[in-house]
Amino acid sequence: MSDFHYQQDRRRLADGQSSTVHRVDIPAQSLRFEDLHPMSSYVRQQDIARMHYARARARGEESPRILTWTSMQTDRRASHMFPGLSYDADDGEHINSANSFITLVLRKLLAEGWLQLHEYIGDTYEWKVDMPEADREWRARAEAVLGWLEESIQLDLYPNIERGSYRPRIFRPFDARRNFIRIGRCDFIRHFAQHHEHKAVFNTSHFLHEHDDLVSHHSGYGDAIGLMVAEGAILRPPIYRRGALLFDGSSWRVKPFSLDDIQLLLPGDIALGANAGRGRRFHLNPAEARPIALYTRAGGMERKGRPLERSPAAADRIEFVLVNRQALAWKRGGELQIPQNGFILSLQEGALPASITDSLIEDAWVEYAFADESNGPQSAIQAGPILLRRGQSTLDQAGSHEEFRASLDGLIGVSPVHMDLQGAGQRKARTAIGIKEDGDLILLVVDGCNPSFRTDMDSAGATLEEVITMLQEAGAVDALNLSGEGSSHLFVAGGLASAPSDRRGQRGVPYERMLPSIGIVN
């Protein structure tokens, strides 16, 4: 078994450009995964708002305004936080989650132009609504939500409003799809690395990052996607079929995982699985109606060539939106919107006892187990695509085996929406991890940045093919791509070793990015 070792090299590429490559040799027993626990909500709001402000300027907006709200880390029921209201969306979806309900209400206020910000003498500010008297239901929702947001100081406008004009700021028109951001669970790796003594800390999961990732009111910037296992417990299920890095307690392996590989545990000790017995079997993205079905956004890609935006319409069904281990909402009749970071559990009437669906509505909580418990990992993280199997590149097969689809020509893809496997030959910042023949691990981080903002001093990045070659030369036999581009971060002994990819319109100025989960080398 090898010892921990870090080295940095400047590598000359085939076309004469050069890139900075960081290599970390990791003993097999030294790696674990963890979600970051966010610190200051104000810091998150300001940093993420500045990033989206830079994006809006790059789109041509002269004076964009970015509205953010920071969701609760521990979600609550909407009916408990805001009693006495209606919690139904316009399409009949009943919202359980307070985070989802707040997002739904704010989007409605912005879409209708009802939201205003008032300034008073004495540097005090107040959020108000100006809406038709007939809309009493929405007024009650708006006043309840805005009152809580003001009291908890969770709603923020960037740039800060100019003081002294005393004119109400009216959000009409407002691009709520791109300039309104719900902030989820994420933080700077720096905050963790500098408060804990670890040999190395690095980025791992894909996560919601672009406005196409946030089409659902159940999704927030920074929400992680993909299988996450810690100490044998599944904290997040594998929404899409993608590669994962797994540890069974003695050795690491790389393999694809999907919802077919797990059991869904419902109230009443009901276990649903792709290979379960009659009455307990679910079908993943079925072409025809099944008594128990799961739907993800990847469901429409093979048959229709486009992601599935909603579950099929069906009068005799009750459906639930599941994100991580929560049932955030439910609806009867199908046509339930599918979030990027979750899936729909669709039940035909009578497929399960009514007591089970009633408990799911009331408890709003599910668990997961591995379908093959004998091979269940103790630790795992999912990202993708898989790069190496038994020493051979799998990149030319990844598109057919793993579920990725970039947003193209106005069609919203599957998160991460900027990841196009057809563009694997583009040089970008990359992070990948490989397994050597002796079972130890190799982490590679290649610095890079957007060519539009690159200086002569910046690293050129790498294509996925170039990363594969580097991994093979380092002795990897199996390897997995991790979240890259602006997410590629490597801290060694508490210091930032890599040069982050984000530039936000400033040549030569790197910006760190907030992330949801990390790999830790002890």
Phi, psi and omega per residue, in radians:
M1 nan 2.339 -3.099
S2 -1.431 2.872 3.059
D3 -1.631 2.862 3.028
F4 -1.079 2.364 3.117
H5 -2.643 2.367 3.076
Y6 -2.120 2.394 3.032
Q7 -2.547 2.649 3.114
Q8 -2.179 2.338 -3.133
D9 -2.339 2.676 2.993
R10 -1.770 1.994 -3.017
R11 -1.860 2.252 3.102
R12 -1.507 2.237 -3.085
L13 -1.607 2.981 -2.992
A14 -1.052 -0.558 -3.090
D15 -1.625 0.173 3.092
G16 1.691 -0.281 3.068
Q17 -1.265 2.888 -3.132
S18 -2.335 2.673 -3.112
S19 -2.379 2.603 3.056
T20 -1.557 2.173 -3.078
V21 -2.073 2.206 3.084
H22 -1.832 2.282 3.117
R23 -2.163 2.298 3.088
V24 -2.167 2.116 3.030
D25 -1.580 2.185 -2.988
I26 -2.138 2.083 3.015
P27 -1.026 2.470 -2.996
A28 -0.948 -0.676 -3.059
Q29 -1.458 0.020 -2.990
S30 -1.685 -0.136 -3.016
L31 -1.798 2.405 2.988
R32 -2.541 2.948 -3.104
F33 -2.126 2.618 -3.096
E34 -2.701 2.561 2.977
D35 -1.448 2.504 3.068
L36 -1.311 2.528 3.091
H37 -1.816 1.882 -3.022
P38 -1.007 2.557 3.106
M39 -1.721 -2.000 -3.036
S40 -1.217 2.179 3.077
S41 -1.193 -0.547 3.135
Y42 -1.127 -0.755 3.114
V43 -1.073 -0.766 3.120
R44 -1.074 -0.793 -3.132
Q45 -1.050 -0.815 -3.072
Q46 -1.166 -0.769 -3.092
D47 -1.187 -0.827 -3.112
I48 -1.177 -0.635 3.074
A49 -1.109 -0.727 3.118
R50 -1.096 -0.673 3.119
M51 -1.121 -0.790 -3.137
H52 -1.245 -0.488 3.029
Y53 -1.110 -0.770 3.112
A54 -1.102 -0.658 3.104
R55 -1.143 -0.729 3.128
A56 -1.111 -0.698 3.087
R57 -1.110 -0.680 3.128
A58 -1.150 -0.470 3.087
R59 -1.378 -0.139 3.114
G60 1.863 0.056 3.103
E61 -1.314 2.216 -3.070
E62 -1.319 -0.794 -3.099
S63 -2.334 1.190 -3.093
P64 -1.219 2.666 3.004
R65 -2.107 2.351 -3.098
I66 -2.017 2.149 3.125
L67 -1.871 2.206 -3.121
T68 -2.232 2.630 2.925
W69 -2.427 2.508 -3.058
T70 -1.764 1.992 -3.092
S71 -1.214 2.780 -3.136
M72 -1.256 2.376 3.095
Q73 -1.144 -0.721 3.046
T74 -1.833 1.815 -3.052
D75 -1.171 2.754 3.083
R76 -2.271 2.904 3.080
R77 -1.296 2.406 3.125
A78 -1.047 -0.669 -3.101
S79 -1.192 -0.449 3.105
H80 -1.395 -0.653 -3.120
M81 -1.364 -0.651 -3.057
F82 -2.242 1.216 -3.056
P83 -1.144 2.630 3.042
G84 1.507 0.087 -3.126
L85 -1.813 3.004 2.937
S86 -1.611 2.424 -3.070
Y87 -2.026 0.355 -3.118
D88 -1.592 2.393 2.986
A89 -1.362 2.990 -3.088
D90 -1.106 -0.414 -3.128
D91 -1.636 0.159 3.096
G92 1.638 -0.029 3.097
E93 -1.206 2.284 3.112
H94 -1.702 2.129 -3.024
I95 -1.571 2.158 2.996
N96 -1.551 -0.703 -2.974
S97 -1.366 2.299 3.057
A98 -1.154 -0.707 3.100
N99 -1.015 -0.777 -3.135
S100 -1.176 -0.687 -3.133
F101 -1.129 -0.772 3.115
I102 -1.053 -0.772 3.125
T103 -1.093 -0.757 3.105
L104 -1.012 -0.806 -3.096
V105 -1.164 -0.786 -3.130
L106 -1.096 -0.699 3.113
R107 -1.112 -0.683 3.115
K108 -1.115 -0.786 3.132
L109 -1.060 -0.712 -3.141
L110 -1.252 -0.694 -3.135
A111 -1.118 -0.629 -3.110
E112 -1.553 -0.140 -3.097
G113 1.288 0.485 -3.074
W114 -1.584 -0.249 -3.013
L115 -1.518 2.387 3.096
Q116 -2.408 2.656 3.040
L117 -2.107 2.123 -3.087
H118 -1.894 2.460 3.082
E119 -1.949 2.445 3.124
Y120 -2.156 2.789 3.069
I121 -1.047 2.354 -3.061
G122 1.774 0.252 3.082
D123 0.995 0.709 3.025
T124 -1.912 2.608 -3.055
Y125 -2.320 2.661 -3.139
E126 -2.566 2.323 3.042
W127 -1.485 2.318 -3.135
K128 -2.352 2.923 3.040
V129 -2.127 2.470 3.042
D130 -2.165 1.787 -3.007
M131 -2.516 2.827 -3.130
P132 -1.038 2.489 -3.123
E133 -1.058 -0.492 -3.090
A134 -1.183 -0.398 -3.106
D135 -1.499 1.067 -3.046
R136 -1.174 -0.643 -3.117
E137 -1.115 -0.811 -3.141
W138 -1.229 -0.553 3.091
R139 -1.126 -0.731 3.125
A140 -1.112 -0.733 3.093
R141 -1.094 -0.827 -3.077
A142 -1.080 -0.797 -3.109
E143 -1.135 -0.674 3.128
A144 -1.164 -0.806 -3.102
V145 -1.190 -0.821 -3.130
L146 -1.132 -0.621 3.102
G147 -1.086 -0.745 3.111
W148 -1.194 -0.721 -3.124
L149 -1.111 -0.711 3.103
E150 -1.152 -0.743 -3.117
E151 -1.133 -0.662 -3.111
S152 -1.599 -0.048 3.132
I153 0.948 0.932 -3.099
Q154 -1.917 -0.134 -3.125
L155 -1.884 2.279 -3.018
D156 -2.484 2.493 3.092
L157 -1.929 2.350 3.090
Y158 -2.269 2.404 -0.115
P159 -1.140 2.748 3.105
N160 -1.001 2.467 -3.039
I161 -1.165 2.593 3.094
E162 -1.228 2.376 -3.042
R163 -1.596 2.657 3.011
G164 1.710 -0.082 -3.128
S165 -1.515 -0.513 3.114
Y166 0.994 0.442 3.039
R167 -1.782 2.418 3.119
P168 -1.117 2.409 3.041
R169 -1.535 2.036 -3.055
I170 -1.844 2.212 -3.078
F171 -1.605 1.248 3.139
R172 -2.683 2.019 -0.090
P173 -1.367 2.821 3.139
F174 -2.593 2.279 -3.141
D175 -1.455 1.454 -3.060
A176 -1.175 -0.453 -3.108
R177 -1.195 -0.591 -3.053
R178 -1.948 -0.417 -3.034
N179 -1.970 0.132 2.990
F180 -2.019 2.180 -3.029
I181 -2.271 2.141 2.917
R182 -1.497 2.220 -3.077
I183 -1.715 2.154 -3.108
G184 -1.685 -2.548 -2.998
R185 -1.593 1.752 3.119
C186 -2.768 2.836 3.115
D187 -2.857 2.975 3.060
F188 -1.273 2.363 3.023
I189 -1.045 -0.571 -3.116
R190 -0.946 -0.721 -3.118
H191 -1.051 -0.639 3.120
F192 -1.339 -0.829 -3.024
A193 -1.095 -0.587 -3.089
Q194 -1.514 -0.125 3.110
H195 -1.912 0.034 3.124
H196 -2.411 2.563 3.139
E197 -1.665 1.738 3.089
H198 -2.310 2.672 -3.108
K199 -1.221 -0.663 3.121
A200 -2.711 2.612 3.057
V201 -2.420 2.405 -3.069
F202 -2.614 2.895 -3.129
N203 -1.292 2.733 -3.116
T204 -2.384 -1.383 -2.898
S205 -1.261 2.678 2.807
H206 -1.230 2.715 -3.119
F207 -2.724 2.901 -3.130
L208 -1.256 2.210 -2.972
H209 -2.466 -0.602 -3.082
E210 -1.782 2.897 -3.117
H211 -1.136 -0.468 3.058
D212 -1.223 -0.326 3.061
D213 -1.314 -0.366 -2.922
L214 -1.917 0.540 -3.097
V215 -1.168 -0.458 -3.109
S216 -1.677 2.551 3.054
H217 -1.279 -0.026 3.069
H218 -1.629 0.079 -3.021
S219 -2.110 2.536 3.109
G220 -2.346 2.656 3.075
Y221 -0.974 2.286 3.111
G222 1.646 -0.143 3.098
D223 -1.162 2.210 -3.093
A224 -1.324 2.685 3.112
I225 -2.149 2.399 2.986
G226 1.895 2.903 -3.079
L227 -1.004 2.329 3.051
M228 -2.409 2.098 3.140
V229 -2.181 2.291 3.080
A230 -2.372 2.197 -3.134
E231 0.913 0.701 3.060
G232 1.430 -0.093 -3.123
A233 -1.744 2.343 3.100
I234 -1.434 1.889 3.126
L235 -1.503 -0.556 3.052
R236 -2.403 2.415 3.127
P237 -1.447 2.865 3.087
P238 -1.449 1.670 -3.062
I239 -1.081 -0.820 -3.102
Y240 -1.989 2.747 3.102
R241 -1.343 1.844 -3.096
R242 -2.589 2.887 -3.123
G243 -1.201 2.584 3.104
A244 -2.429 2.665 3.049
L245 -1.831 2.140 -2.978
L246 -2.165 2.512 3.080
F247 -2.221 2.137 -3.084
D248 -1.676 0.162 -3.114
G249 1.867 -0.344 3.123
S250 -2.286 -0.516 -3.101
S251 -2.595 2.760 3.115
W252 -1.738 2.641 3.021
R253 -2.612 2.821 3.081
V254 -2.070 2.259 3.091
K255 -2.748 2.742 3.085
P256 -1.356 2.562 3.095
F257 -2.315 2.569 3.040
S258 -2.524 -3.130 3.106
L259 -1.085 -0.422 3.083
D260 -1.098 -0.335 -3.061
D261 -1.604 0.065 -3.112
I262 -2.241 2.908 2.961
Q263 -1.864 2.504 3.081
L264 -1.765 2.067 -3.064
L265 -1.762 2.007 -3.089
L266 -1.784 2.908 3.060
P267 -0.962 2.581 -3.113
G268 1.488 0.304 3.127
D269 1.023 0.638 3.070
I270 -1.622 2.133 3.133
A271 -1.931 2.100 3.085
L272 -1.825 2.457 3.140
G273 -2.671 2.805 3.130
A274 -1.164 -0.440 -3.136
N275 -2.071 0.364 -3.137
A276 -1.284 2.921 3.139
G277 -1.209 3.078 -3.089
R278 -1.008 2.352 -3.134
G279 1.535 -0.168 3.130
R280 -2.230 0.166 -3.094
R281 -1.635 2.295 3.016
F282 -1.845 2.703 3.058
H283 -2.003 2.273 -3.111
L284 -1.555 2.062 3.122
N285 0.871 0.956 -3.109
P286 -1.218 2.596 3.095
A287 -1.305 -0.478 3.122
E288 -2.129 2.803 -3.098
A289 -1.066 2.376 3.081
R290 -2.247 2.683 -3.134
P291 -0.976 -0.717 3.109
I292 -2.240 2.132 -3.094
A293 -2.383 2.623 2.982
L294 -2.037 2.365 3.133
Y295 -2.150 2.278 3.011
T296 -2.082 2.944 3.117
R297 -1.141 -0.359 3.106
A298 -1.328 -0.116 -3.014
G299 -1.070 -0.545 -3.074
G300 -1.620 -0.032 -2.957
M301 -1.213 -0.756 -3.088
E302 -1.262 -0.727 -3.061
R303 -1.445 -0.696 -3.020
K304 -2.002 -0.116 3.129
G305 1.298 0.271 3.140
R306 -2.611 2.647 3.122
P307 -1.082 2.684 3.114
L308 -1.509 2.098 -3.096
E309 -1.540 -0.587 -3.131
R310 -2.433 2.735 3.037
S311 -1.210 2.749 3.141
P312 -1.107 2.586 3.070
A313 -1.214 2.384 3.131
A314 -2.855 2.073 -3.032
A315 -1.188 -0.431 -2.995
D316 -1.754 0.517 -3.058
R317 -2.237 2.644 2.943
I318 -2.085 2.357 -3.003
E319 -2.297 2.656 -3.100
F320 -2.247 2.435 2.999
V321 -1.561 2.050 -3.141
L322 -1.944 2.138 3.045
V323 -2.208 2.117 -3.026
N324 0.968 -2.021 -3.096
R325 -1.994 0.385 -3.139
Q326 -2.058 2.525 2.931
A327 -1.653 1.746 -2.989
L328 -1.398 -0.395 -3.102
A329 -2.857 2.912 3.076
W330 -2.598 2.834 -3.078
K331 -2.806 2.632 3.014
R332 -1.845 2.490 3.052
G333 1.767 0.031 3.131
G334 1.340 -2.869 -3.119
E335 0.973 0.783 3.107
L336 -1.659 2.265 -3.103
Q337 -1.125 2.396 -3.100
I338 -1.745 2.105 3.116
P339 -1.327 2.742 3.117
Q340 -1.106 -0.543 -3.022
N341 -1.852 0.368 -3.132
G342 -2.701 -2.957 -3.134
F343 -2.580 2.960 -3.126
I344 -1.858 2.231 2.938
L345 -1.657 2.015 -3.046
S346 -1.976 2.131 -3.061
L347 -2.119 2.184 3.004
Q348 -1.207 2.507 3.126
E349 -0.953 2.210 -3.134
G350 1.573 -0.137 3.141
A351 -1.122 -0.584 3.052
L352 -2.288 2.710 3.108
P353 -0.988 2.548 -3.118
A354 -1.028 -0.512 -3.136
S355 -1.105 -0.509 -3.136
I356 -1.240 -0.851 -3.139
T357 -1.161 -0.622 3.089
D358 -1.106 -0.716 3.125
S359 -1.169 -0.646 3.134
L360 -1.162 -0.668 3.072
I361 -1.130 -0.734 -3.063
E362 -1.339 -0.792 -3.073
D363 -1.463 -0.537 3.111
A364 0.930 0.724 -3.063
W365 -2.538 2.384 3.089
V366 -2.329 2.888 3.058
E367 -2.286 3.006 -3.140
Y368 -2.375 2.663 3.018
A369 -2.472 2.789 3.108
F370 -1.355 2.406 3.129
A371 -1.078 -0.688 3.059
D372 -1.821 1.557 -3.030
E373 -1.133 -0.407 -3.131
S374 -1.193 -0.414 -3.134
N375 -1.956 0.298 -3.115
G376 -1.190 2.199 -3.112
P377 -1.277 2.690 3.031
Q378 -1.489 -0.434 -3.131
S379 -2.575 2.439 -3.133
A380 -2.833 2.631 2.996
I381 -2.461 2.479 -3.108
Q382 -2.016 2.421 3.066
A383 -2.603 -1.680 3.071
G384 1.851 2.877 0.062
P385 -1.404 2.909 2.988
I386 -1.167 2.367 -3.084
L387 -1.839 -0.641 -3.093
L388 -2.351 2.418 2.938
R389 -2.352 2.132 -3.131
R390 0.907 0.696 3.048
G391 1.492 -0.111 -3.078
Q392 -1.904 2.489 3.112
S393 -1.134 2.391 3.075
T394 -1.982 0.190 -2.999
L395 -1.092 -0.658 -3.120
D396 -1.226 -0.245 3.112
Q397 -1.805 -0.163 -2.987
A398 -1.099 -0.641 -3.083
G399 -1.094 -0.542 -3.112
S400 -1.534 -0.362 -3.055
H401 -1.794 -0.429 -3.095
E402 -2.078 2.559 -2.981
E403 -1.640 1.631 3.023
F404 -2.237 2.483 3.071
R405 -2.710 1.983 -3.132
A406 -1.337 2.714 3.017
S407 -1.262 2.174 -3.117
L408 -2.468 2.446 3.023
D409 0.922 0.726 3.087
G410 1.442 -0.086 3.129
L411 -1.599 2.144 -3.124
I412 -1.279 2.221 -3.063
G413 -1.530 -2.716 3.106
V414 -1.917 2.250 -3.056
S415 -1.044 2.434 0.041
P416 -1.349 2.142 -2.906
V417 -1.262 -0.186 3.071
H418 -1.713 0.039 -3.105
M419 -1.631 1.874 -3.120
D420 -2.036 1.974 -3.111
L421 -1.166 -0.319 3.046
Q422 -1.248 -0.323 3.122
G423 -1.810 0.498 -3.095
A424 -1.152 -0.254 3.132
G425 -1.473 0.011 3.113
Q426 -1.444 2.457 3.112
R427 -1.456 2.224 3.133
K428 -2.559 2.995 2.954
A429 -1.161 2.394 -3.057
R430 -2.355 2.618 2.956
T431 -2.319 2.295 3.132
A432 -2.572 2.686 3.140
I433 -2.294 2.393 -3.095
G434 -2.202 2.784 3.090
I435 -1.941 2.251 3.117
K436 -1.511 2.945 -3.121
E437 -1.023 -0.587 -3.114
D438 -1.475 0.024 3.080
G439 1.679 -0.209 3.080
D440 -1.352 3.017 -2.986
L441 -2.050 2.703 3.049
I442 -2.240 2.172 3.042
L443 -1.835 2.274 3.058
L444 -2.074 2.272 3.012
V445 -2.198 2.123 -3.137
V446 -1.930 2.121 3.132
D447 -1.243 2.616 3.082
G448 -2.983 2.994 3.058
C449 -2.765 2.964 3.117
N450 -1.013 2.192 -3.114
P451 -0.953 -0.467 -3.116
S452 -1.140 -0.434 -3.074
F453 -2.045 0.199 -3.083
R454 -1.343 2.449 3.009
T455 -1.868 3.052 3.126
D456 -1.095 -0.374 -3.109
M457 -1.518 -0.249 -3.053
D458 -1.377 2.615 3.052
S459 -1.277 2.557 -3.069
A460 -1.437 -0.183 -3.061
G461 1.438 -2.822 -3.130
A462 -2.718 2.635 2.959
T463 -1.393 2.899 3.078
L464 -1.129 -0.599 3.086
E465 -1.100 -0.707 3.115
E466 -1.173 -0.639 3.076
V467 -1.110 -0.732 3.118
I468 -1.047 -0.768 3.111
T469 -1.068 -0.762 3.114
M470 -1.073 -0.721 3.123
L471 -1.139 -0.735 3.115
Q472 -1.089 -0.758 3.124
E473 -1.105 -0.520 3.141
A474 -1.447 -0.093 3.072
G475 1.768 0.184 3.131
A476 -1.317 2.464 3.078
V477 -1.928 -0.486 3.027
D478 -2.271 2.539 -3.083
A479 -2.730 2.664 -3.105
L480 -2.297 2.361 3.010
N481 -1.346 2.386 3.066
L482 -1.886 3.076 3.108
S483 -0.979 2.381 -3.037
G484 -2.256 -2.647 -3.061
E485 0.906 -2.210 -3.082
G486 -1.151 -0.205 3.128
S487 -1.490 -0.231 -3.086
S488 -1.219 1.933 3.127
H489 -2.413 2.395 3.063
L490 -2.355 2.101 3.024
F491 -1.899 2.328 3.100
V492 -2.154 2.159 -3.134
A493 0.918 0.656 3.072
G494 1.524 -0.130 -3.132
G495 -1.892 2.628 3.141
L496 -1.365 1.964 -3.101
A497 -1.544 -0.629 -3.103
S498 -1.567 2.895 3.058
A499 -1.855 1.866 -3.084
P500 -0.978 2.684 -3.004
S501 -1.447 -0.495 -3.063
D502 -1.096 2.401 3.084
R503 -2.132 -0.460 3.106
R504 0.936 0.703 3.069
G505 1.454 0.031 -3.097
Q506 -1.940 1.923 3.135
R507 -1.074 2.269 3.063
G508 1.350 0.089 -3.114
V509 -1.997 1.828 3.138
P510 -1.437 2.552 3.099
Y511 -2.152 2.335 3.040
E512 -1.306 2.635 -3.097
R513 -2.012 2.464 3.056
M514 -1.286 2.440 -3.049
L515 -2.343 2.801 -3.095
P516 -1.633 -0.565 -3.009
S517 -2.473 2.747 -3.023
I518 -2.453 2.744 2.910
G519 -1.738 2.411 -3.059
I520 -2.167 2.230 3.061
V521 -1.819 2.018 -3.107
N522 -1.431 nan nan
